[in-house]
């Protein structure tokens, strides 16, 4: 019986012990360099309409500009910085330095870098 157990052991291990390896989250591809129109949304009132923003992306640098007179923002550059992927929240952010990609909090009214949704073309602020 001991010899039978030795023959079954390798089979039992190969069947029962599959190891799953978690894949490292990969950032979605950012928008190509160019000029875009984004909507602005407030994190605390996401359904409230706001202004359109001009967004310029060039070599990992992003500039968000308000080109119209509004009560939400003065006319001109609203935000500018590095376009960074924030893996902890799975969101694109506008950072000052590459270290902002590891900021403990982003977006909303956190005081951290602002979130910019490249897929839905929305610039989020507090």
RAMO-V746523 format. One record per residue. N is the residue number from 1. RES is the residue in three letters. PHI is phi as a letter, one per 40 degrees, with the letter a starting at -180 (* if undefined). OMEGA is omega in whole degrees, -180 to 180 (NA if undefined). Layout:
n-><N	N>
res-><RES	RES>
phi-><PHI	PHI>
omega-><OMEGA	OMEGA>
This chain:
n-><1	2	3	4	5	6	7	8	9	10	11	12	13	14	15	16	17	18	19	20	21	22	23	24	25	26	27	28	29	30	31	32	33	34	35	36	37	38	39	40	41	42	43	44	45	46	47	48	49	50	51	52	53	54	55	56	57	58	59	60	61	62	63	64	65	66	67	68	69	70	71	72	73	74	75	76	77	78	79	80	81	82	83	84	85	86	87	88	89	90	91	92	93	94	95	96	97	98	99	100	101	102	103	104	105	106	107	108	109	110	111	112	113	114	115	116	117	118	119	120	121	122	123	124	125	126>
res-><UNK	UNK	UNK	UNK	UNK	UNK	UNK	UNK	UNK	UNK	UNK	UNK	UNK	UNK	UNK	UNK	UNK	UNK	UNK	UNK	UNK	UNK	UNK	UNK	UNK	UNK	UNK	UNK	UNK	UNK	UNK	UNK	UNK	UNK	UNK	UNK	UNK	UNK	UNK	UNK	UNK	UNK	UNK	UNK	UNK	UNK	UNK	UNK	UNK	UNK	UNK	UNK	UNK	UNK	UNK	UNK	UNK	UNK	UNK	UNK	UNK	UNK	UNK	UNK	UNK	UNK	UNK	UNK	UNK	UNK	UNK	UNK	UNK	UNK	UNK	UNK	UNK	UNK	UNK	UNK	UNK	UNK	UNK	UNK	UNK	UNK	UNK	UNK	UNK	UNK	UNK	UNK	UNK	UNK	UNK	UNK	UNK	UNK	UNK	UNK	UNK	UNK	UNK	UNK	UNK	UNK	UNK	UNK	UNK	UNK	UNK	UNK	UNK	UNK	UNK	UNK	UNK	UNK	UNK	UNK	UNK	UNK	UNK	UNK	UNK	UNK>
phi-><*	c	c	c	c	c	c	c	d	c	c	c	c	c	c	c	b	c	b	c	b	c	c	c	d	b	c	c	c	c	c	c	d	i	b	b	b	b	c	b	b	c	c	c	a	c	c	c	c	a	c	c	b	c	b	b	b	a	f	g	b	b	b	b	b	c	b	b	c	a	c	c	a	c	c	h	c	c	a	a	i	c	c	b	c	b	c	c	b	f	b	c	b	b	b	c	b	d	c	c	c	b	d	c	b	b	g	f	b	c	g	c	d	c	c	b	c	c	c	c	f	b	b	b	b	c>
omega-><178	180	178	179	180	179	-178	-175	180	179	-179	-180	-178	-179	-170	-169	176	-179	177	178	-179	178	177	-180	-179	179	174	-179	178	175	177	175	-180	179	-174	171	179	171	173	176	176	-178	-178	178	-172	-179	180	180	178	-175	171	180	173	-180	177	178	179	174	177	178	-177	177	178	-175	172	-177	-180	176	180	177	-178	-176	170	177	179	-178	-180	-179	-179	177	-180	174	-174	173	178	-173	-177	-180	-180	-179	171	-180	174	-176	176	180	177	179	179	177	178	180	-179	179	177	173	-180	179	-175	-173	177	180	178	179	174	-178	-177	-179	-179	-180	179	174	-175	172	180	NA>
